[in-house]
Amino acid sequence: MTAAAGAIRTQVAIVGAGPAGLLLARLLDDAGIESVVIENRGRDYVEKRIRAGLLEQGTVELLERAGVAGRLHEEGIVHHGIHLQFDGERHRVALSDLAGGRTITIYGQTEIVKDLIGRRLDDGLPLLFEVDEVALEGIETATPRVRFLHAGARREIECDVIAGCDGFHGVCRPAIAKHLQFFSRDYPLGWLGILAAVAPSSDELVYAHHERGFALLTLRSPELSRLYIQCAPDERIEEWPDARIWEELQARVALDGWSLAEGPVLEKGITGMRSFVSEPMQHGRLFLAGDAAHIVPPTGAKGLNLAVADVALLAAALVEWFGSADDTGLRHYSAACLARVWRAEHFSYWMTSMLHTFGDPFEQRLQLAQLRYVVSSEAAARTLAENYVGLAGSRLGGADIDGAARRVGPISVPR
Ligand SMILES: Cc1cc2nc3c(=O)[nH]c(=O)nc-3n(C[C@H](O)[C@H](O)[C@H](O)COP(=O)(O)OP(=O)(O)OC[C@H]3O[C@@H](n4cnc5c(N)ncnc54)[C@H](O)[C@@H]3O)c2cc1C
């Protein structure tokens, strides 16, 4: 990074210090490419924001390659299966047996973010928190710029490329909205999630279909449980005292001979559900990655994993471009990402539709028929398993993404 007359000059300006932006910066640094990351929140807020916690094997492997998996390997919990519960019975889906030995790992998104921020600051690389009034300019030129306010001063980054990693509510996607097409679905569903200081009552995740509404038992560590119940998207958290949450959880996951342990609630919140995709994920010299470009309902645990998959492709394309002026990867970036995104969108939509209560008895009978099929047919269980552990390295990991990219065709990058 060099500064001249108040401007910062770098190769890649990265807007947003969530998992997508921070991991992209790490991957670029490994390849000797300079970047500046700007984030509108404070470090403390970003490091404490409780979100995803389930990593596909491909995500773990990428974090290893990025040199930030030390703590993940010490503290992450590897799982080989999940449980589906319905009609008063719990059925195990043996993910690893069904999906070629692949596993999932439980490790909080907050921990990944802490690891990446720690590494960036240890490396002495630029990461500016609490920026404000972020605006993008010159996106259709070879010299895009990012203007912002930081510590009371107006700043500007001059760069070759902007990476829009600023999540669903950021400024990057709106800056190119007129060049994009949006596809979305809102669900009449919310998830009320709690983090509780109690050892998980099940050693693997439990997805429970129940007439009172869906419930999910998951965890963050051997001492911390993460639990969710379906609610309406517009409910207020004040209407949910802890005792009511536990009562509802107990009713929805009850099973003969098993009990759910309760503990102090450390954090709670309600999130609405939506599916959203922006096509394409690029305009000019601005490339969108992660939640800035797409949202999935959390039932398939794909949001974080998709963000990581995007930046793996974007980093590789940028390395190629800066290294040898070959823009093939950049031109195909959007189509390559979207092939995976739409597969994950479908899986997340399918899991959401199968497991939640919509108050329609016909729908409920269809759901039960589908759940019985998944736990009794190896082919159906395999479909769930291979999507759940992630398709990286299998059918949508390599050749098919290239194929999809060729079919959609390249997008130009301003020279
Ligand atoms: C409440 C909640 C619960 C979730 N639970 C799950 C789950 O259980 N499983 C799962 O797989 N996924 C879950 N997700 C989704 C998952 O967390 C996201 O897919 C993931 O965070 C995407 O990472 P990202 O880096 O693309 O975006 P984000 O994590 O949203 O990061 C974007 C960053 O950009 C910053 N930013 C925004 N605007 C600006 C601006 N103008 N200038 C600079 N910076 C800006 C934000 O502060 C943020 O730090 C959840 C999401 C939410 C909101």
The ligand as an SDF file (V2000), in Angstrom:
LIG
                    3D

 53 58  0  0  0  0  0  0  0  0999 V2000
  -28.2300  -13.6830   11.8850 C   0  0  0  0  0  0  0  0  0  0  0  0
  -27.5910  -14.6040   10.8730 C   0  0  0  0  0  0  0  0  0  0  0  0
  -27.4580  -15.9840   11.1460 C   0  0  0  0  0  0  0  0  0  0  0  0
  -26.8580  -16.8360   10.2240 C   0  0  0  0  0  0  0  0  0  0  0  0
  -26.7430  -18.1830   10.4870 N   0  0  0  0  0  0  0  0  0  0  0  0
  -26.1660  -19.0110    9.5750 C   0  0  0  0  0  0  0  0  0  0  0  0
  -26.0100  -20.4020    9.8050 C   0  0  0  0  0  0  0  0  0  0  0  0
  -26.4060  -20.9170   10.8410 O   0  0  0  0  0  0  0  0  0  0  0  0
  -25.3870  -21.1520    8.8480 N   0  0  0  0  0  0  0  0  0  0  0  0
  -24.8970  -20.6000    7.6670 C   0  0  0  0  0  0  0  0  0  0  0  0
  -24.2900  -21.2810    6.8290 O   0  0  0  0  0  0  0  0  0  0  0  0
  -25.0480  -19.2980    7.4290 N   0  0  0  0  0  0  0  0  0  0  0  0
  -25.6500  -18.4990    8.3460 C   0  0  0  0  0  0  0  0  0  0  0  0
  -25.7710  -17.1830    8.1050 N   0  0  0  0  0  0  0  0  0  0  0  0
  -25.1980  -16.7050    6.8760 C   0  0  0  0  0  0  0  0  0  0  0  0
  -23.7020  -16.5090    7.0170 C   0  0  0  0  0  0  0  0  0  0  0  0
  -23.3960  -15.9860    8.2820 O   0  0  0  0  0  0  0  0  0  0  0  0
  -23.2980  -15.5880    5.8890 C   0  0  0  0  0  0  0  0  0  0  0  0
  -23.5530  -16.2780    4.6700 O   0  0  0  0  0  0  0  0  0  0  0  0
  -21.8510  -15.1380    5.9490 C   0  0  0  0  0  0  0  0  0  0  0  0
  -21.6800  -14.2360    7.0090 O   0  0  0  0  0  0  0  0  0  0  0  0
  -21.4390  -14.4830    4.6320 C   0  0  0  0  0  0  0  0  0  0  0  0
  -20.2030  -13.8640    4.7770 O   0  0  0  0  0  0  0  0  0  0  0  0
  -19.8840  -12.5210    3.9950 P   0  0  0  0  0  0  0  0  0  0  0  0
  -18.4780  -12.2000    4.3560 O   0  0  0  0  0  0  0  0  0  0  0  0
  -20.2710  -12.6630    2.5910 O   0  0  0  0  0  0  0  0  0  0  0  0
  -20.8880  -11.4450    4.5960 O   0  0  0  0  0  0  0  0  0  0  0  0
  -20.9730  -10.8150    6.0600 P   0  0  0  0  0  0  0  0  0  0  0  0
  -20.5920  -11.8210    7.0810 O   0  0  0  0  0  0  0  0  0  0  0  0
  -22.3070  -10.1770    6.1620 O   0  0  0  0  0  0  0  0  0  0  0  0
  -19.8460   -9.7130    6.0590 O   0  0  0  0  0  0  0  0  0  0  0  0
  -20.0210   -8.4630    5.4030 C   0  0  0  0  0  0  0  0  0  0  0  0
  -19.2260   -7.4210    6.1270 C   0  0  0  0  0  0  0  0  0  0  0  0
  -19.3320   -6.1890    5.4410 O   0  0  0  0  0  0  0  0  0  0  0  0
  -19.5430   -5.1510    6.3820 C   0  0  0  0  0  0  0  0  0  0  0  0
  -20.1900   -4.0370    5.6830 N   0  0  0  0  0  0  0  0  0  0  0  0
  -21.4890   -3.8410    5.3830 C   0  0  0  0  0  0  0  0  0  0  0  0
  -21.6740   -2.6920    4.7410 N   0  0  0  0  0  0  0  0  0  0  0  0
  -20.4660   -2.1160    4.6180 C   0  0  0  0  0  0  0  0  0  0  0  0
  -20.0060   -0.9000    4.0600 C   0  0  0  0  0  0  0  0  0  0  0  0
  -20.8520   -0.0130    3.4860 N   0  0  0  0  0  0  0  0  0  0  0  0
  -18.6980   -0.6100    4.1170 N   0  0  0  0  0  0  0  0  0  0  0  0
  -17.8260   -1.4700    4.6940 C   0  0  0  0  0  0  0  0  0  0  0  0
  -18.2060   -2.6440    5.2540 N   0  0  0  0  0  0  0  0  0  0  0  0
  -19.5070   -2.9610    5.2160 C   0  0  0  0  0  0  0  0  0  0  0  0
  -20.3950   -5.7960    7.4600 C   0  0  0  0  0  0  0  0  0  0  0  0
  -20.3400   -5.1120    8.6880 O   0  0  0  0  0  0  0  0  0  0  0  0
  -19.7440   -7.1760    7.5300 C   0  0  0  0  0  0  0  0  0  0  0  0
  -18.6850   -7.2120    8.4550 O   0  0  0  0  0  0  0  0  0  0  0  0
  -26.3810  -16.3210    8.9960 C   0  0  0  0  0  0  0  0  0  0  0  0
  -26.5150  -14.9450    8.7240 C   0  0  0  0  0  0  0  0  0  0  0  0
  -27.1350  -14.0860    9.6310 C   0  0  0  0  0  0  0  0  0  0  0  0
  -27.3020  -12.6140    9.2890 C   0  0  0  0  0  0  0  0  0  0  0  0
  1  2  1  0
  2  3  1  0
  2 52  2  0
  3  4  2  0
  4  5  1  0
  4 50  1  0
  5  6  2  0
  6  7  1  0
  6 13  1  0
  7  8  2  0
  7  9  1  0
  9 10  1  0
 10 11  2  0
 10 12  1  0
 12 13  2  0
 13 14  1  0
 14 15  1  0
 14 50  1  0
 15 16  1  0
 16 17  1  0
 16 18  1  0
 18 19  1  0
 18 20  1  0
 20 21  1  0
 20 22  1  0
 22 23  1  0
 23 24  1  0
 24 25  2  0
 24 26  1  0
 24 27  1  0
 27 28  1  0
 28 29  2  0
 28 30  1  0
 28 31  1  0
 31 32  1  0
 32 33  1  0
 33 34  1  0
 33 48  1  0
 34 35  1  0
 35 36  1  0
 35 46  1  0
 36 37  1  0
 36 45  1  0
 37 38  2  0
 38 39  1  0
 39 40  1  0
 39 45  2  0
 40 41  1  0
 40 42  2  0
 42 43  1  0
 43 44  2  0
 44 45  1  0
 46 47  1  0
 46 48  1  0
 48 49  1  0
 50 51  2  0
 51 52  1  0
 52 53  1  0
M  END
$$$$
